[in-house]
């Protein structure tokens, strides 16, 4: 990846300009004891922008999730303000 000076400088100054937005994600596996919707809310409250979904968090066999269940998981993630 080639670093462009202008992008680097803007990235450094963004927090000072109030334009900073986290691009970090957190893995839902760290919240194994919590239900998935609550894990998403906690992840967002702690300042993360996205969540990596631990497959076992949704189902013992993630490949067997129906399209409706996948849409519901996406709705939960987006509803919590995550990507």
Residue pairs with C-beta under 8 A, 6 or more apart in sequence:
14 20
14 21
21 49
22 47
22 48
22 49
23 49
23 50
24 47
24 48
24 49
24 50
25 48
25 49
25 50
25 51
25 52
25 83
26 43
26 46
26 48
26 50
26 51
26 52
27 51
27 52
27 54
28 36
28 39
28 40
28 43
28 51
28 52
28 53
28 54
28 57
29 54
29 56
29 57
31 38
31 39
31 42
31 43
31 57
32 54
32 57
34 42
36 53
36 57
36 58
36 73
36 76
37 76
37 80
39 51
39 57
40 51
40 76
40 77
40 79
40 80
40 82
41 80
43 51
43 80
43 82
44 80
44 81
44 82
48 82
49 82
49 83
50 82
50 83
51 77
51 80
51 82
51 83
53 73
53 77
55 62
56 62
58 65
58 69
58 73
59 65
59 69
65 73
77 83
